[in-house]
Amino acid sequence: MKAARYYGARDLRIETIPDPPPPASNEVTIDVSWGGICGTDLHEWTSGPFTINTPEKPHNITGDHLPVSFGHEFTGRVSALPTEYPTDGKFKLNQPVMVDPRIICRTCSSCTTGCDNVCQNWGYIGLNGGGGGGAGFSEKVNVEMRMCHLLPDDGSVDLNSVVLCQPLTVGRHAIGSTGLPGGALSGMNVLVLGGGPVGLAVLLNLRAKGVGVGLGGRVLVSEPTRQRAGMIRSLGLANEADVLNPMEQNVAHVCREATGGIGVDIVFDSAGAEKAMLAGMEALRVRGTYVNIAGWKTPFQIPMQFAMFREINIRFSLGNNDNDYREVVEDFIAGKFKGAEALITRRLRVDELAEKGLDELVRNNDEHVKIVATWKEDLLA
């Protein structure tokens, strides 16, 4: 099969490698339809390896290391079942599935206490090996059945956009990381810092959860780029006046004015920049909740003038867990992420991934949200 293989920073090679072996009793083989470029992939491309294992330190579970097949956001169809798999089993040949690519041990204290998103041995197919040698940017990949979420094949779901479920789970986990019980966000005022892929995932999940324009509460967004601000408005994720340009407006001041001087209830930070964080903290009400989703390039320093004197709850959110994935796929099937397909700003062939995908994001990141790639010419027609 063909695969995009990662060897190091700016070294992605299109190679022909062996097909995955016949699936084990707990696996299926997936014929990959679409793979998406994640921010993690971009960091690995520009200056890695970071998450990807080196020969000196192979992955604890897979034992794999550089080079690895690339891509951990992917969807496809079942192309092979285990030997003697029952004919009445839930998996069928050609069944479309969305894959949760996380490699977790299921035995550490994190996994056994419902915190599998921070498994002590975590990894991803497409970053840390596994997959029978395949990944999201290969033609085929082996995955455990538990990783697969079945999709209807009756035309009711846009199978060309369902690859967005993986980044959407990050937004779903962030909402759960507020520590508030289900439904408690209804009627709350929210500020989202950053309107990139993660910020948009949060906004789409808020709407799916009944928070947003016309659904109760007020959602404000701080986003400096014209393209992303325009997408937020066109998707109806925030009112025109609630999409703020932090280069031109005092975000905290606008938020406090919008809430009668009280401040917003929750801030979701997907920007990872000190100025944005300070604005978010200042925008919060007394005992409000700040949730950081961003990966910071500089140390995270708590502003005591806001955190201490307002008793702000500071929380962090990493990735997604099993429940997040299940809920997001169910909501996607139910049509609760209508319009999300607009987040895909470019579709291309995998053999164009380096120049027209990864390098394009380096050059023109603000003009894109999600770039996806496929080996299948018919999907690009």
Wavefront OBJ file of the C-alpha trace (Angstrom):
o trace
v 0.000 0.000 0.000
v 0.978 3.651 -0.309
v 1.637 5.702 2.805
v 2.956 9.103 3.843
v 5.818 8.273 6.212
v 7.300 10.702 8.729
v 11.096 10.636 9.120
v 11.626 13.954 10.869
v 11.050 17.677 10.561
v 10.072 18.548 6.961
v 10.832 14.994 5.895
v 7.624 13.266 4.801
v 8.053 10.559 2.177
v 5.469 8.842 0.014
v 6.426 5.171 0.109
v 5.099 1.763 -0.799
v 5.033 -0.412 2.303
v 3.506 -3.817 3.133
v -0.238 -3.992 3.641
v -1.332 -4.474 7.253
v -1.411 -8.138 8.294
v -4.782 -9.923 8.525
v -6.667 -8.384 11.450
v -6.412 -10.026 14.856
v -9.541 -11.273 16.624
v -10.201 -7.831 18.145
v -9.340 -5.804 15.024
v -10.656 -4.786 11.632
v -8.803 -3.459 8.611
v -9.934 -0.018 7.449
v -9.702 1.200 3.867
v -9.002 4.874 4.642
v -11.252 7.464 2.986
v -10.023 10.745 4.497
v -7.272 11.873 6.819
v -7.066 15.317 8.403
v -4.045 17.463 9.317
v -4.009 18.282 13.023
v -2.086 21.038 14.800
v 0.062 18.305 16.351
v 0.973 17.081 12.867
v 1.980 20.606 11.939
v 4.274 20.940 14.976
v 5.906 17.621 14.102
v 6.360 18.784 10.508
v 7.978 22.113 11.360
v 10.262 21.154 14.244
v 9.673 17.588 15.480
v 9.887 14.894 16.507
v 8.087 15.722 19.737
v 5.304 13.219 20.300
v 6.637 10.815 17.675
v 9.035 8.301 19.162
v 12.705 8.031 18.255
v 14.641 4.733 17.980
v 16.228 5.528 21.355
v 12.800 5.667 23.015
v 10.180 3.500 21.255
v 6.541 3.721 22.312
v 5.643 1.809 25.473
v 2.696 -0.015 23.910
v 3.402 -0.308 20.181
v 7.194 -0.555 20.405
v 7.314 1.589 17.255
v 9.502 4.576 16.417
v 10.642 6.687 13.478
v 9.793 6.366 10.648
v 6.030 6.058 11.155
v 3.012 6.308 8.907
v 1.511 9.746 9.476
v -2.017 10.993 10.252
v -4.221 10.388 13.284
v -7.537 11.944 12.190
v -9.173 9.476 9.824
v -12.308 7.752 8.651
v -12.903 4.920 6.217
v -14.648 1.623 5.499
v -14.110 -1.868 6.875
v -12.207 -3.875 4.268
v -11.260 -7.010 6.239
v -12.615 -8.862 9.280
v -10.910 -11.382 11.550
v -10.945 -15.007 10.540
v -14.159 -16.700 11.713
v -15.775 -13.369 12.624
v -19.514 -14.145 13.089
v -21.731 -13.246 10.159
v -24.200 -11.628 12.538
v -21.522 -9.452 14.180
v -21.953 -5.674 14.195
v -19.078 -5.104 11.749
v -19.773 -5.657 8.063
v -17.519 -5.356 5.048
v -17.701 -1.864 3.524
v -19.220 -0.516 6.771
v -18.232 3.167 7.174
v -16.604 4.001 10.496
v -15.036 6.926 12.314
v -11.893 5.891 14.159
v -10.808 7.004 17.615
v -7.015 6.744 17.056
v -5.927 6.855 20.699
v -3.578 4.148 21.907
v -4.202 3.633 25.620
v -3.224 0.872 28.019
v -6.549 0.468 29.868
v -4.656 -0.638 32.995
v -2.961 2.433 34.506
v -4.592 4.455 37.278
v -5.754 7.109 34.807
v -7.467 4.592 32.533
v -9.150 2.739 35.383
v -10.536 5.920 36.959
v -12.237 7.361 33.886
v -9.335 9.603 32.836
v -8.241 7.625 29.778
v -7.460 10.879 27.948
v -4.379 11.202 30.180
v -3.332 7.535 30.067
v 0.205 7.207 31.415
v 1.170 5.303 28.242
v -0.934 7.222 25.733
v -0.244 7.527 22.051
v -1.986 7.806 18.692
v -2.035 5.715 15.565
v -0.419 8.076 13.070
v 2.067 9.428 15.607
v 3.225 6.483 17.678
v 2.926 3.536 15.324
v 0.537 0.628 15.630
v -2.126 0.234 12.968
v -0.366 -2.706 11.373
v 1.948 -0.147 9.811
v -0.875 2.044 8.554
v -2.382 5.363 9.639
v -4.615 8.171 8.430
v -2.426 9.025 5.452
v -1.957 5.444 4.286
v -4.327 3.451 2.121
v -5.123 0.934 4.870
v -4.795 0.595 8.616
v -5.619 -2.010 11.266
v -7.524 -0.744 14.292
v -9.073 -2.342 17.337
v -12.832 -2.740 17.123
v -13.228 -0.644 20.264
v -11.747 2.299 18.320
v -14.447 2.171 15.655
v -17.706 4.100 15.742
v -20.188 2.795 13.181
v -21.734 5.242 10.722
v -24.923 4.926 8.670
v -24.431 4.323 4.963
v -27.830 5.544 3.812
v -26.880 9.057 2.725
v -28.051 10.641 5.984
v -24.482 11.502 7.052
v -21.856 13.380 5.053
v -19.129 10.720 5.044
v -16.744 13.172 3.360
v -16.882 15.462 6.404
v -17.236 13.018 9.294
v -13.429 13.101 9.691
v -14.129 16.333 11.622
v -15.404 14.235 14.536
v -11.861 13.794 15.854
v -11.155 17.530 16.378
v -14.758 18.033 17.524
v -14.107 15.629 20.409
v -11.470 18.060 21.714
v -14.136 20.748 21.953
v -16.524 18.326 23.638
v -13.926 17.401 26.259
v -13.270 21.087 26.946
v -16.945 21.622 27.744
v -16.853 18.647 30.098
v -13.726 20.071 31.721
v -15.692 23.008 33.119
v -16.681 20.684 35.956
v -20.312 21.699 35.502
v -23.052 19.048 35.346
v -24.724 18.270 32.038
v -27.016 21.020 30.835
v -25.628 23.547 33.311
v -24.156 25.697 30.537
v -27.605 26.581 29.248
v -28.161 30.299 29.727
v -24.546 31.016 30.636
v -22.401 33.705 29.040
v -19.274 32.349 27.393
v -16.122 33.830 25.862
v -14.025 31.743 23.439
v -10.457 32.944 22.878
v -9.286 32.014 19.382
v -11.374 30.990 16.393
v -9.028 28.388 14.913
v -9.821 24.663 14.648
v -10.090 24.111 18.413
v -12.021 27.310 19.092
v -14.457 26.446 16.306
v -14.804 22.941 17.747
v -15.772 24.476 21.095
v -18.299 26.795 19.437
v -19.887 23.953 17.464
v -20.115 21.823 20.597
v -21.694 24.683 22.542
v -24.394 24.922 19.898
v -24.860 21.143 19.911
v -25.291 21.380 23.689
v -27.919 24.115 23.400
v -25.753 27.162 24.100
v -25.396 29.974 21.596
v -27.313 32.227 19.246
v -31.031 31.826 19.909
v -30.423 29.047 22.437
v -29.953 30.998 25.658
v -26.880 32.669 27.042
v -24.453 34.774 25.051
v -21.377 33.530 23.206
v -18.584 36.001 22.470
v -15.462 35.166 20.460
v -12.080 36.877 20.323
v -10.512 36.285 16.899
v -8.217 38.715 15.065
v -8.208 37.198 11.557
v -10.815 38.313 9.048
v -11.232 34.864 7.470
v -11.936 32.984 10.683
v -14.094 35.736 12.113
v -16.107 35.616 8.904
v -16.553 31.851 9.212
v -17.820 32.192 12.791
v -20.393 34.731 11.618
v -21.419 32.765 8.514
v -21.987 29.619 10.594
v -24.124 31.603 13.018
v -21.941 30.602 15.973
v -21.984 34.126 17.405
v -23.864 37.319 16.705
v -22.177 39.906 14.483
v -21.354 42.224 17.381
v -20.074 39.380 19.548
v -17.183 38.437 17.230
v -14.441 40.660 18.623
v -11.135 41.711 17.109
v -8.633 41.878 20.007
v -6.326 44.049 17.927
v -8.993 46.752 17.764
v -11.261 46.155 20.771
v -10.843 45.761 24.516
v -12.223 42.235 24.830
v -12.627 42.279 28.612
v -14.411 45.641 28.530
v -16.842 44.509 25.818
v -17.593 41.273 27.693
v -18.326 43.098 30.922
v -20.559 45.597 29.126
v -22.402 42.726 27.444
v -23.118 41.135 30.818
v -24.229 44.189 32.765
v -20.810 44.634 34.364
v -20.815 41.156 35.911
v -18.507 39.326 33.484
v -18.826 36.082 31.550
v -19.363 32.778 33.325
v -16.831 30.713 31.367
v -13.778 31.356 29.202
v -12.437 28.712 26.819
v -8.857 29.537 25.822
v -7.703 27.977 22.564
v -5.291 30.835 21.792
v -2.450 30.030 24.194
v -1.141 33.608 24.301
v -0.572 35.735 27.380
v -2.474 38.791 26.127
v -5.492 36.666 25.263
v -5.375 34.847 28.591
v -5.197 38.127 30.532
v -8.179 39.481 28.614
v -10.085 36.295 29.331
v -9.308 36.390 33.053
v -10.355 40.044 33.236
v -13.581 39.246 31.386
v -14.633 36.605 33.945
v -17.111 37.158 36.731
v -16.367 36.390 40.363
v -15.896 32.617 40.715
v -16.059 32.224 36.957
v -14.303 29.341 35.190
v -11.315 29.588 32.861
v -10.627 26.445 30.779
v -7.313 26.215 28.946
v -7.281 23.963 25.870
v -4.252 25.495 24.157
v -0.722 24.208 24.071
v 1.488 27.034 25.330
v 4.918 27.799 23.886
v 5.781 29.925 26.920
v 5.249 29.226 30.648
v 1.664 29.623 31.842
v 1.704 32.288 34.540
v -1.408 32.864 36.634
v -2.412 36.557 36.906
v -3.080 36.848 40.623
v -4.825 40.226 40.247
v -7.699 38.376 38.596
v -7.408 34.773 39.761
v -7.001 35.447 43.468
v -9.292 38.404 43.956
v -12.131 36.910 41.932
v -11.603 33.328 43.129
v -11.450 32.169 39.519
v -11.571 28.435 38.832
v -8.689 27.555 36.493
v -9.026 24.232 34.712
v -7.214 22.431 31.913
v -8.469 20.194 29.143
v -6.425 17.654 27.153
v -7.653 15.681 24.157
v -10.730 13.528 24.555
v -11.925 10.405 26.303
v -14.141 7.481 25.293
v -17.378 9.231 26.223
v -16.463 12.392 24.306
v -15.904 10.387 21.152
v -19.124 8.402 21.478
v -21.193 11.540 22.146
v -19.697 13.521 19.267
v -20.241 10.757 16.708
v -23.830 10.325 17.923
v -24.424 14.075 17.654
v -22.822 14.208 14.210
v -25.147 11.442 13.023
v -28.091 13.286 14.594
v -27.261 16.438 12.612
v -26.238 18.558 15.588
v -23.074 19.756 13.834
v -24.825 21.121 10.780
v -22.537 23.416 8.817
v -19.345 21.908 10.242
v -18.297 20.845 6.744
v -17.319 24.483 6.137
v -14.329 23.910 8.429
v -12.712 21.854 5.652
v -10.974 24.547 3.637
v -8.961 22.308 1.293
v -9.109 18.736 0.008
v -6.107 17.183 -1.705
v -4.284 13.964 -2.603
v -2.007 12.468 0.027
v 0.969 12.736 -2.317
v 0.415 16.530 -2.224
v 0.341 16.558 1.590
v 3.740 18.130 2.228
v 3.615 21.029 -0.224
v -0.097 21.814 -0.494
v -1.090 20.736 2.996
v 1.558 21.098 5.685
v 3.567 23.861 4.006
v 0.364 25.649 3.062
v -0.630 25.742 6.726
v 2.793 27.117 7.646
v 2.531 29.865 5.018
v -1.162 30.696 5.259
v -2.424 29.248 8.521
v -4.958 32.018 9.096
v -6.676 31.223 5.789
v -7.413 27.620 6.722
v -9.163 25.619 9.401
v -8.885 21.991 8.338
v -7.068 20.453 5.373
v -7.910 16.834 4.555
v -6.340 14.357 2.147
v -7.184 11.073 0.451
v -5.687 8.465 -1.823
v -9.026 8.033 -3.603
v -9.379 10.061 -6.784
v -13.144 9.476 -6.895
v -13.574 11.324 -3.575
v -11.848 14.389 -5.058
v -14.001 14.423 -8.194
l 1 2 3 4 5 6 7 8 9 10 11 12 13 14 15 16 17 18 19 20 21 22 23 24 25 26 27 28 29 30 31 32 33 34 35 36 37 38 39 40 41 42 43 44 45 46 47 48 49 50 51 52 53 54 55 56 57 58 59 60 61 62 63 64 65 66 67 68 69 70 71 72 73 74 75 76 77 78 79 80 81 82 83 84 85 86 87 88 89 90 91 92 93 94 95 96 97 98 99 100 101 102 103 104 105 106 107 108 109 110 111 112 113 114 115 116 117 118 119 120 121 122 123 124 125 126 127 128 129 130 131 132 133 134 135 136 137 138 139 140 141 142 143 144 145 146 147 148 149 150 151 152 153 154 155 156 157 158 159 160 161 162 163 164 165 166 167 168 169 170 171 172 173 174 175 176 177 178 179 180 181 182 183 184 185 186 187 188 189 190 191 192 193 194 195 196 197 198 199 200 201 202 203 204 205 206 207 208 209 210 211 212 213 214 215 216 217 218 219 220 221 222 223 224 225 226 227 228 229 230 231 232 233 234 235 236 237 238 239 240 241 242 243 244 245 246 247 248 249 250 251 252 253 254 255 256 257 258 259 260 261 262 263 264 265 266 267 268 269 270 271 272 273 274 275 276 277 278 279 280 281 282 283 284 285 286 287 288 289 290 291 292 293 294 295 296 297 298 299 300 301 302 303 304 305 306 307 308 309 310 311 312 313 314 315 316 317 318 319 320 321 322 323 324 325 326 327 328 329 330 331 332 333 334 335 336 337 338 339 340 341 342 343 344 345 346 347 348 349 350 351 352 353 354 355 356 357 358 359 360 361 362 363 364 365 366 367 368 369 370 371 372 373 374 375 376 377 378 379 380 381
